Amino acid sequence: MSGEQKSKALAEQATGKAKEALGRMTGNERMTTEGRADQAKGDARQAKEKTKDAFRH
């Protein structure tokens, strides 16, 4: 996985977790949902890069 894409995936996942936690603490359902969506984007980016790496070898 390229370093740049890996860091983007991790950043999206971390941002999503933070948003979800903040949304739960404040009772903001919209922020909680956005956090879950950000985590899913990070997971998808990570899976895509792992697949690309698997075919390179």
Secondary structure, 3 states (H helix, E strand, C coil): CCHHHHHHHHHHHHHHHHHHHHHHHHCCHHHHHHHHHHHHHHHHHHHHHHHHHHHHC
